[in-house]
Amino acid sequence: MTAWLDRLTPKNIRNLIPYSSARREATRGEVWLNANENPFTRSSGDFPSALNRYPEFQPVALLEAYSRYAGVAQDQLLVTRGIDEGLDLLIRSFCTGGEDQVVYTPPTYGMYRITAETHGVNCMPTPLLADWKIDLPQVIVEAEDSKLVFLCSPNNPTGNLIKKSKVIKILEATRNQALVVLDEAYIEFIPEASYVKLLADYPNLIVLRTLSKAFGLAGLRCGFILASPEIITIIKKVTPPYPIPVPVADLAVAALAEDGIQRMRQEVNLIKVSRDELVEKLKAFSFIQKIYPGVANFVLLRVNDATDLMKSMEMKGVVIRNQSKQILLDNCVRISIGTPEETKSLLEVFQDYEASL
């Protein structure tokens, strides 16, 4: 392990000997008698794998499929139960409760803060500026005393990208000092903005990915940590012995096949067109103060009275997200892009609400 990463890793994690599960000790065999499993095969029609056996610690077929898709080596990947587990693993791997600190840039995904605080790790909020740009000098200052810097691009719920030059400056400033975690949950909506190619140049970069958004598999709970092999090795120490259920791995591999990726890209194009069309139609409503331009699969609005609007929406059975509790987002709501029929229902409720004012 490089000296800077050894210094960044808590002593208890450096010295931790990971649990050696039956499936990690033996990956090949014909007669399996090492894991105290029920020997009688169970399977489901949709899943060809035998469900009576424990899954692989890291499903090889899934690692192969995602490494091809993302353009990284398999030893740069860890499969997780969604990005949320990825956040938990990172905090557990590199932070000590009551001692360490992480940086995040609200308004952004709330689980960065909640995950850190759950483990007793101090969270240093560095709010975005009024135009949703990151406060670069302040992030760099706070990173000096931090283990992890969480960035989200495209950001949720503001929908904007972080300027690449600013991310590179943060990576340079934190080199050999802290880890920069780039959450790319929405990257399929603008793949050219990914930071994965920078993994080769910045060993302190970690990228989080998911199949929940563009791939349409939110219920599957499948995500990925992309990082240097050294970082992946450390995280594996605190990863549960059988984290990825067999049906999840089977369905994820299918989604990452050529036809699955093609379907995802077709749906992404449809969602982007629908998003742009919705933005144009929303301009007609007087109760909307501002429509924030975004590149993901949602739109952020500032309205006259978010609480009143949400009550009206709830009565009509159309569910959107009130973001008003977040810093800088008073009277803001977020709308996910739905099907044409769902968008029609949304606009009808908006029209009724406008008429009632």
N, C-alpha and C positions, 0 to 999 in steps of 0.2 A: 504494500500500500504506500502511495506517495506520502511524503511527510505532512503536507498541508491537510490532506484528507484524514490522516491519522490523528492530527491535532483537532480536527473538526468533529471527529466521532467520539462520543462519550466513552469513558473508560469501561463502563459495564458492557457496552455494545462491542467494543474492541475485543474484550476478553470472553464474550459470550460464545459458547459452543452451541450451534443451532441444533434443534431436535432432529434426530436422524430417523425419519419415518420409514416404514416398510417400503413405501414406493420410491423413496429417494435412495435407499440402500440397494435395491434391486429393480432395474428398469426393464430387464428382459427375462423371459422364462416361459415355460409351457405349463408347469404344474405349480400353482400359486398357493403356498401353505404358510405364508409368513406374516399375514396381517389380521388374523382372527376374523376373517370375513365369512359370511354365509356362503357355502360353495355352490348353492343352487342358483342358476342364472335367472336374472330378471332383466327385462328390457321393455322398452315402449316402442310402438310402431314407428314413431318419428326418430328414434335414437337407436342406431344400430349397436352402440356399445353396450356391454354388459353392465348393468347398474348395481350388481351385487359387489363389484370390486371398487376399492378406493380409486379416485382419479389420480393422474400424474400430478406431482407437485407443480410443475409447469408444463402444460400439455404441449408436446413437441410439435404436433401438426398445427396448432394454433400459433406457436412461436414462428414456425416456418411461414405460415400464411401472412402474419402481420409484418414480419421482417421484410418480405417481398413488397408488401403494400407501402410500408413506411420508408423503405430504403435504408434500413439499418441492419447491423449484424444481430444474430440471435442473442449473443451475450450482452447486448445493449438493451435487452427487453425484460420486463417483468409483467406478467399478466395479473391484473387485480380485479376485485369485485367493484368495478366502476372507479371513477376518479376519486370518489370519497374515501375508499379504502387506500388509494394511493397517497392521499394527504395524511391519513392516519399512520401509514407505514413510514412516511418521511419524518413526521414529528417524532415517532418512537425511535427511529434509527439515529437521529442526529441531535435531538434536544433532550435536556434534562429539566424536569419540572422544578420550578422555583429558582432556576439559575439562568436559563437561556431565553432568548428573545427571537421573534420573527417579525418581519415587516409585511404589511399588506396595504393596498391602495384603494380604500373605499371611495365611492360606492362600487362594490364588486361582489363576487360570490361569497356568501356569508360563512361557508364551511371552513375557510382558511382560519378565521378567528375562532369559531366554535371548536374546531379540532384541536387547535393549539391550547385554548383555555381548558379544554377537557383534561389535558395532560399537565395542567399547571404551568404552561409556558406563556411568558408575557407576550402580548401582541402590541406592536407599535403601529397604529394607523397613520398613514401618510396620505391624506385625502387628495383626490384628483383636483385639478384646477377647474375653474368655471367652465372651460371648454372641453372637459374630460381628458385633458392631457395630464400626464403624470408630472409631479413636482420632482424633477430629476435631481436637483441639488439636495433636497431633503431626503429622498430615498437613499441616496449615496451616503449621506451623513448617518442615517439610522442603520444602514447596513453594516457600518463599521462595528457595531456592537451586537450583530444578529447572526444567527446560524442560517436562516432561510429567508429569502425574499420572494414573496408570491406575486406573480403578475399574471393577468388574464388577457389574452388577445386572440380573437375578438373578445372584448370585455362584456361580462354579464352583470348588470342589465343595461349598460349604456350602448352596447352594440358596436363600439368603435375599436379600431386597431391602435396598438401602441406603436409609435414611430420606431422603426428598426434601429435608427442611429442611437436612440435613447437606450434601447435594450442593450446594444453593444457597449455603450458607455457604462452601464450598470455591471455588465459582465466583466469589463476591464477593471472597474473599480473594486470588484469583489473577488477577483482572481486570487486563488490560494487563501481566501479568507472566509467566504460564505458561498452558499449554494443558491442559485437563481432558478426558481421553479416557474416555468411557462405553462400555463393551463391553456391547452389548445382544444378544448371541448368542441368548439364551433369551427375548427379550421377547414373542414371540408367545404364550407361555404365561400372560402377564399384561400385555396390551398397554396397559392404563390406567396402568402404571408407567413408560412410556417418557418419555425426556427430549427427544425430538425437538422438541417445541413450544418448548422453552427456547432453541433455536438463534437465534431472533429477538432474544432479550434478552441473550444471552451470546455475544459473538463469539469467546470463548476456549473454547467448548464444541465437542467433536468426538464424534460418535456412530458406533460401529461396528456393522454389521449383517451378517447372513449368511443364505443359503438352506440351510445345512447341517443345521439342527436341525428346527424345526417343519415346514419345507417338504419335508423328507425327501430332500435333494439333497446329502448330504455328499460324495459321489463327484464332484460337479460342480465343486467348488471355486469358488464364486461368492459374493463378499461386497461390501460397500459402505462407503465412508467418507462420512458426512454432516457437512458443516461449512459455514462461510461461503464465498462465492465466492472471497474472497481466499486463504483457506487451501487450497482446492481447486486454485487456480492454482499455488500454490507446490508442492504435492505432485505435480502433473502434470509438473513439471520433471524429477523423478527417476523417473517411471514409465516402464517399458519401452515401446517404440513399438507393440507389438502384444500387449498383455497378455491379452486375452480371446479364446480360440479361438471360431471360428464355431459349432461345435456347442454350446458352453457358452451362448453368447448366445441361440441358438435355443431351447434347452430352458428357460433361465431366463425368457425372455419368455412361453413357454407356461405356466410355473408361476405367473406373475404375472397371467395372464388371469383373468377373473371365476370361471370354473369351477375353476381351479387354486387360487385363494385360498379358495374355498368348501370344497374338499377339505381344504386345510391346516387350516382352522378346525374341520372335523368331526373330523379326526384328533387335533388338539390336545385337543378335548373328551374324546375316548376315552382319550387318554393320561392326562389329569388324573384321570378317574374311576378308571382302572387304578392310578394312583399312590396315590390315597387308599385304595383297597381293599387294596393291597399293604401300606401302612403299618399298617392294622388287623391284618392277618394276621401281620405281623412281631412284633407285641407278644406273641405266644405263645411266642417262643423265649427261653430263659433265657440263652443265650450272648450275646445282644444287650444291651449295657448302656444304650444310648441311641439313639433314632431322632430325627434332627434334622429338624424340619419345613421343607419347602422348597416353592417355587412353580414349579419347572421340571420337566423330564422325568427326574428322577433322585432318589434318596434316599440320604442319607449316614447311615451307621450307625457307632457305636462298639461294638466287640465285645471279648470277653475276650482273644482271641489272633488277630490278623489274619493272621499268617503261617501258623498252623495251619489256619485256615479257608480261606485261599487254596489251600493244598495239596490240601485235600479237594475244593474246587470244581474245581480243575484236573484231578484224577483223574476227575471225573464229566463233564468237558467243558463245564461252565457257567462262562463268563468274566465276572468282575466286576473292579472296579479297586481295588487296594490304595493308599490315600492316606497311609499311615503315614509316608512320608518327608517330608511337608510339616509345617511348624511347626504346633503345636497339634493335629495330627491323628494322634497315636499310636494304633495299633489301630483306625483308621477305614477303612472300605471304602465305595465308592460303587457303587450299583446303578442302571443305566439302566432305564427302563421299557420292557419289551418287549411282544410280542403276548401274548394270554392263554395260548397254548401255551408260550411261553418263560417266562412267570411261573410256570406250573404246574411246569415243570422246575426252576426255581430253588427253589421251595418244597419240592419233593421232596428235593432235595439238602440243603437246610437241615434238613429233618426227619431225614434219615439222619445228618447231622452231629450234631444234637442227641442222637439215640439213641446215638451212639458215645461221648459224653462221660461 
